[in-house]
Amino acid sequence: MKPEAPERTPLAFRVRPQPAEGFDSWLDRIVRRHETSRRTLFRYLDVDPDLANYDLARGKLGLPARHHATFDGLVAGLGWAVDVDRDAVMDGFAAGPAHWLLPLTLRRYGCACCWSGLIAEGRPLYIRKDWIWSASWWCHEHQLPLSVMPAWDWPRREGSLAAMLGRLEAAAREIVRAARPTARLIAYNRAVIEFLRKGDDGVTPQRYRRYVETIVANRFHFSSERIRLLALRHSSGAQPARRFERFVALSRSELAKEGRGFFRRPQPRVEGIDIEAAIDRPRRGRRWEPDLPMLLQTYLSIAQRAEARGEPLGRPAGPGDNYGFYRSMNSASAQKWTNDRGPGGLGWQNRPQKPGQRDLGSLP
């Protein structure tokens, strides 16, 4: 006779969702606290473990119809396991198109001040649902850019977590000082985040959707300097950031044709974010610009590795692709380009200077 299966019991640790916490953040905290995996947790809850292969940040919106019943079982099982109602679980899901979210591995940005407050209250660090959007880069409560979340086991590896968060906060304030994002564009971003929080009702002004699509299309998340680029993009001196987003949008044949001259021409404004910036007065003082040559070297290295595999950046080679352009732009030539643009380099004396303007020696 087959022995009866042991009766299931709630989870040993009642890891409950925090206010405004994203579902993925909560699920990751449950898994870490019980030192297990998502698949093992789902099996324990009598849920198909294959559900762990999907991005669950949007709930049913991110799942094929055949998994909707399984998903309902997951929501009910998690609520039972940690003793919370269904609404508390459902509040963690984002509502919007998948491409409006950051890639899964990049959903680790948050506010250092918010995290410091959680530590002071003895609460765990977590990622808010509002922070996983591509358009999210600013904490409107503390008026600071977001930072990358420290590793969950940081105190055991590096010492005081509070001290680390203090350094992140100082770095965020330095970004504000250097990039000087405008109050008008920050307020505009706040309206967009509120639009994302409520969900697209089809009635909200189209300019909010255009703003989100612009941020998604600029591919700033390709760079480790994502927050700096977004801060600059929301300032009066957004030209270098616009060059970057135009660069990643070019095809290989266009890159070969445009060459270096592309970065010396003013880039067209984008409706939505740039129209809002146009009515701001030019800010005074020193203008900060990101190290775009370093970003370009990284992008070109990725392209070369992809081409070596036969699929440049994940797509089949086209008839107009010119691989020689990438080979010519290796790290040595890119560094030479940077040196030429610096003080004493080629073209330095010919670059126009405004009275009182400080040339940072990167891109024009």
C-alpha positions as CSV (number, residue, x, y, z in Angstrom):
1,M,0.0,0.0,0.0
2,K,1.4,3.4,-1.0
3,P,2.2,5.6,2.0
4,E,0.2,8.8,2.3
5,A,2.1,12.0,1.5
6,P,2.9,14.1,4.5
7,E,0.5,17.0,5.1
8,R,1.9,20.4,3.9
9,T,2.5,23.1,6.5
10,P,3.0,26.8,6.0
11,L,6.6,28.0,5.4
12,A,8.9,28.1,8.4
13,F,9.6,31.9,8.0
14,R,6.6,34.2,7.3
15,V,8.3,36.5,4.8
16,R,5.5,38.9,4.0
17,P,5.5,41.4,1.2
18,Q,6.4,45.0,2.1
19,P,4.4,48.1,1.1
20,A,4.8,48.8,-2.7
21,E,7.2,45.8,-3.0
22,G,7.5,44.2,-6.4
23,F,6.5,40.5,-6.7
24,D,10.0,39.4,-7.9
25,S,11.6,41.1,-4.9
26,W,9.3,39.4,-2.4
27,L,9.7,36.0,-4.1
28,D,13.5,36.4,-4.0
29,R,13.4,37.2,-0.3
30,I,11.3,34.1,0.4
31,V,13.7,31.9,-1.5
32,R,16.8,33.4,0.2
33,R,15.3,33.1,3.7
34,H,14.6,29.4,3.2
35,E,17.9,28.8,1.3
36,T,16.1,27.1,-1.6
37,S,15.2,27.8,-5.2
38,R,12.0,29.0,-7.0
39,R,11.4,25.6,-8.5
40,T,11.7,23.8,-5.2
41,L,9.4,26.4,-3.5
42,F,6.8,25.9,-6.3
43,R,7.0,22.1,-5.9
44,Y,6.4,22.5,-2.2
45,L,3.3,24.6,-2.9
46,D,2.1,22.0,-5.4
47,V,2.6,24.3,-8.3
48,D,4.1,23.4,-11.7
49,P,7.8,24.2,-11.2
50,D,8.1,25.2,-14.9
51,L,6.4,28.5,-13.9
52,A,9.8,29.5,-12.5
53,N,11.1,29.8,-16.1
54,Y,8.8,32.8,-16.8
55,D,9.1,36.5,-15.9
56,L,6.4,36.8,-13.2
57,A,6.7,40.6,-12.6
58,R,3.5,41.3,-14.5
59,G,1.5,38.3,-13.3
60,K,-0.8,36.8,-15.8
61,L,0.1,39.4,-18.4
62,G,3.5,37.7,-18.8
63,L,2.2,34.2,-19.0
64,P,0.6,32.1,-21.8
65,A,-3.0,31.3,-21.3
66,R,-2.3,27.7,-20.5
67,H,-0.5,28.7,-17.3
68,H,-3.2,31.1,-15.9
69,A,-4.8,28.4,-13.7
70,T,-1.3,27.4,-12.4
71,F,-0.6,31.0,-11.7
72,D,-3.8,31.3,-9.6
73,G,-2.6,28.3,-7.7
74,L,0.7,30.0,-7.0
75,V,-1.0,33.2,-5.7
76,A,-3.2,31.2,-3.4
77,G,-0.3,29.0,-2.3
78,L,2.0,31.9,-1.4
79,G,-0.8,33.6,0.5
80,W,-1.5,30.5,2.5
81,A,2.2,29.8,3.1
82,V,3.0,33.2,4.6
83,D,-0.5,34.1,5.9
84,V,-1.4,37.1,3.7
85,D,-4.5,37.7,1.7
86,R,-4.7,37.5,-2.1
87,D,-4.8,41.3,-2.5
88,A,-1.5,41.7,-0.8
89,V,0.1,39.2,-3.3
90,M,-1.6,40.8,-6.3
91,D,-0.4,44.3,-5.3
92,G,3.1,43.3,-6.3
93,F,2.5,42.9,-10.0
94,A,3.2,45.6,-12.6
95,A,0.7,46.4,-15.3
96,G,2.2,47.4,-18.6
97,P,3.9,46.1,-21.7
98,A,6.9,43.8,-21.1
99,H,9.4,46.0,-23.0
100,W,8.6,48.9,-20.6
101,L,10.3,46.9,-17.8
102,L,14.0,46.7,-17.2
103,P,15.5,43.3,-18.2
104,L,15.1,40.8,-15.3
105,T,18.8,40.9,-14.3
106,L,18.8,44.7,-14.0
107,R,15.8,45.1,-11.7
108,R,18.1,46.0,-8.8
109,Y,17.9,49.7,-8.7
110,G,16.6,51.6,-5.7
111,C,16.9,54.6,-3.4
112,A,19.8,54.6,-0.9
113,C,17.9,56.9,1.4
114,C,14.8,54.6,1.4
115,W,17.0,51.6,2.1
116,S,18.8,53.4,5.0
117,G,15.4,54.1,6.5
118,L,14.5,50.4,6.2
119,I,17.8,49.4,8.0
120,A,17.1,51.9,10.8
121,E,13.6,50.4,11.3
122,G,15.0,46.8,11.3
123,R,13.2,45.9,8.1
124,P,14.7,44.1,5.1
125,L,15.9,45.7,1.9
126,Y,13.6,45.2,-1.1
127,I,12.9,46.6,-4.6
128,R,9.7,48.7,-5.0
129,K,7.4,48.0,-7.9
130,D,7.9,51.5,-9.2
131,W,11.7,51.0,-9.5
132,I,11.7,48.2,-12.1
133,W,10.5,50.3,-15.0
134,S,13.0,51.5,-17.6
135,A,11.7,55.0,-17.1
136,S,12.4,54.9,-13.3
137,W,15.7,56.5,-12.3
138,W,14.7,59.0,-9.6
139,C,13.3,58.7,-6.0
140,H,10.6,61.4,-5.9
141,E,10.4,61.1,-2.1
142,H,14.1,61.9,-1.4
143,Q,14.9,63.8,-4.6
144,L,17.8,61.5,-5.4
145,P,18.8,59.3,-8.4
146,L,18.5,55.5,-7.8
147,S,21.5,53.3,-6.9
148,V,22.3,49.7,-7.5
149,M,21.2,47.5,-4.6
150,P,24.0,46.0,-2.6
151,A,24.3,42.2,-2.5
152,W,21.9,40.7,0.0
153,D,24.7,39.2,2.1
154,W,26.8,42.4,2.0
155,P,27.2,42.8,5.8
156,R,29.0,39.4,6.0
157,R,31.3,40.2,3.1
158,E,32.2,43.9,3.4
159,G,31.2,45.1,6.8
160,S,28.5,47.7,7.7
161,L,25.6,47.8,5.3
162,A,24.6,51.2,6.7
163,A,28.0,52.6,5.8
164,M,27.7,51.2,2.3
165,L,24.3,52.8,1.9
166,G,25.8,56.1,3.1
167,R,28.4,55.9,0.3
168,L,25.7,55.2,-2.3
169,E,23.7,58.2,-1.1
170,A,26.8,60.4,-1.4
171,A,27.4,59.1,-4.9
172,A,23.8,59.8,-5.9
173,R,24.1,63.4,-4.6
174,E,27.2,63.9,-6.7
175,I,25.3,62.8,-9.8
176,V,22.7,65.5,-9.0
177,R,25.5,68.1,-8.5
178,A,27.2,67.2,-11.7
179,A,24.3,66.6,-14.1
180,R,21.8,69.1,-12.7
181,P,18.6,67.5,-13.9
182,T,15.9,70.2,-14.3
183,A,12.9,70.4,-11.9
184,R,10.5,70.5,-14.9
185,L,11.7,67.1,-16.3
186,I,11.8,65.5,-12.8
187,A,8.2,66.5,-12.3
188,Y,7.4,65.1,-15.8
189,N,9.1,61.8,-14.8
190,R,7.0,61.8,-11.6
191,A,3.8,62.1,-13.7
192,V,4.9,59.2,-15.9
193,I,5.7,56.9,-12.9
194,E,2.2,57.7,-11.6
195,F,0.8,56.7,-15.0
196,L,2.8,53.4,-14.8
197,R,1.7,52.7,-11.3
198,K,-2.0,53.0,-12.2
199,G,-1.7,51.2,-15.5
200,D,-2.3,52.2,-19.1
201,D,-6.1,53.0,-19.3
202,G,-5.9,54.2,-22.9
203,V,-7.1,57.7,-21.8
204,T,-3.9,59.1,-20.3
205,P,-2.2,61.6,-22.7
206,Q,-0.1,60.0,-25.4
207,R,3.0,62.0,-24.4
208,Y,3.5,59.8,-21.4
209,R,3.6,56.7,-23.6
210,R,6.0,58.5,-26.0
211,Y,8.2,59.4,-23.0
212,V,8.4,55.7,-21.9
213,E,9.1,54.5,-25.4
214,T,11.9,57.0,-25.7
215,I,13.5,55.8,-22.5
216,V,13.2,52.2,-23.5
217,A,14.6,52.9,-27.0
218,N,17.7,54.7,-25.8
219,R,19.2,51.5,-24.5
220,F,20.9,53.3,-21.5
221,H,20.6,50.0,-19.6
222,F,23.3,48.7,-21.9
223,S,25.7,50.8,-19.8
224,S,26.8,50.5,-16.2
225,E,26.4,54.3,-16.2
226,R,22.6,54.1,-16.8
227,I,21.6,56.4,-14.0
228,R,24.2,59.1,-15.0
229,L,23.1,59.0,-18.6
230,L,19.4,59.3,-17.5
231,A,20.3,62.2,-15.2
232,L,22.0,64.0,-18.0
233,R,19.1,63.2,-20.4
234,H,16.8,65.0,-18.0
235,S,19.0,68.1,-17.9
236,S,19.5,71.1,-20.1
237,G,22.7,69.6,-21.4
238,A,21.3,66.4,-22.9
239,Q,23.2,66.4,-26.2
240,P,25.8,63.7,-25.2
241,A,23.1,61.4,-24.0
242,R,21.1,61.9,-27.2
243,R,24.3,61.0,-29.2
244,F,24.4,57.7,-27.3
245,E,20.8,56.7,-27.9
246,R,21.1,57.6,-31.6
247,F,24.3,55.5,-31.8
248,V,22.8,52.3,-30.5
249,A,19.8,52.8,-32.9
250,L,22.1,52.8,-36.0
251,S,22.5,49.6,-38.1
252,R,26.0,48.4,-38.9
253,S,25.9,49.8,-42.5
254,E,24.8,53.2,-41.1
255,L,27.6,53.1,-38.6
256,A,30.1,52.4,-41.4
257,K,28.7,55.2,-43.5
258,E,28.4,57.8,-40.7
259,G,31.7,57.1,-39.1
260,R,33.1,59.4,-36.4
261,G,31.4,62.4,-37.9
262,F,28.1,61.2,-36.4
263,F,29.2,62.3,-32.9
264,R,30.2,65.8,-34.0
265,R,26.7,66.8,-35.3
266,P,23.8,68.0,-33.1
267,Q,21.2,65.3,-32.7
268,P,17.5,65.9,-33.3
269,R,15.2,66.4,-30.3
270,V,12.7,63.7,-29.4
271,E,9.1,64.7,-28.9
272,G,8.0,64.4,-25.3
273,I,11.1,64.5,-23.2
274,D,13.0,67.1,-25.2
275,I,10.0,69.4,-25.8
276,E,9.6,69.6,-22.0
277,A,13.3,70.5,-21.7
278,A,13.2,73.2,-24.4
279,I,11.4,75.7,-22.2
280,D,13.9,75.4,-19.4
281,R,16.5,78.1,-19.2
282,P,20.1,77.0,-19.9
283,R,21.7,76.2,-16.6
284,R,24.9,78.0,-15.7
285,G,28.2,76.7,-14.5
286,R,30.2,73.7,-15.4
287,R,28.6,71.1,-17.6
288,W,29.1,67.4,-16.9
289,E,29.5,64.9,-19.7
290,P,29.7,61.1,-19.4
291,D,32.8,59.2,-20.7
292,L,31.2,58.2,-24.0
293,P,34.4,56.9,-25.6
294,M,34.6,54.3,-22.8
295,L,31.0,53.3,-23.5
296,L,31.6,53.0,-27.2
297,Q,34.6,50.8,-26.6
298,T,32.5,48.5,-24.6
299,Y,29.7,48.4,-27.2
300,L,32.1,47.7,-30.0
301,S,33.7,44.9,-28.0
302,I,30.3,43.3,-27.5
303,A,29.6,43.6,-31.3
304,Q,33.0,42.0,-32.2
305,R,32.3,39.0,-29.9
306,A,28.8,38.6,-31.4
307,E,30.1,38.7,-34.9
308,A,32.7,36.1,-34.1
309,R,29.8,33.8,-33.2
310,G,28.2,34.5,-36.6
311,E,25.2,36.5,-35.2
312,P,26.1,40.1,-34.7
313,L,24.3,41.2,-31.6
314,G,21.8,38.4,-31.9
315,R,20.6,38.8,-35.5
316,P,21.7,37.3,-38.8
317,A,24.2,39.3,-40.8
318,G,22.7,41.6,-43.4
319,P,24.0,42.4,-46.9
320,G,24.9,45.9,-45.9
321,D,26.9,45.0,-42.8
322,N,30.5,46.2,-42.8
323,Y,32.5,44.3,-40.2
324,G,35.7,46.1,-41.1
325,F,34.3,49.2,-39.4
326,Y,34.3,47.4,-36.0
327,R,37.7,45.9,-36.5
328,S,39.2,49.3,-37.3
329,M,37.6,50.7,-34.1
330,N,39.5,48.5,-31.7
331,S,40.5,49.6,-28.2
332,A,43.8,51.2,-29.5
333,S,42.1,53.3,-32.1
334,A,39.3,54.3,-29.7
335,Q,41.9,55.3,-27.2
336,K,43.7,57.3,-29.8
337,W,40.4,59.0,-30.7
338,T,40.0,60.0,-27.0
339,N,43.6,61.3,-26.8
340,D,43.1,63.3,-30.0
341,R,40.1,65.0,-28.5
342,G,41.9,65.9,-25.3
343,P,44.1,69.0,-24.5
344,G,46.9,69.2,-27.0
345,G,45.3,66.6,-29.3
346,L,44.4,66.9,-32.9
347,G,41.6,69.4,-33.5
348,W,41.9,70.8,-30.0
349,Q,42.6,74.4,-31.2
350,N,39.8,74.2,-33.8
351,R,37.1,73.3,-31.5
352,P,34.8,76.3,-30.8
353,Q,34.7,77.5,-27.2
354,K,32.0,79.7,-25.6
355,P,33.2,82.4,-23.2
356,G,33.7,80.8,-19.8
357,Q,33.0,77.3,-21.1
358,R,35.2,74.5,-19.9
359,D,36.0,71.8,-22.4
360,L,36.1,68.3,-20.9
361,G,38.0,66.7,-23.7
362,S,35.6,63.9,-24.5
363,L,33.1,64.5,-27.3
364,P,32.0,67.8,-28.8
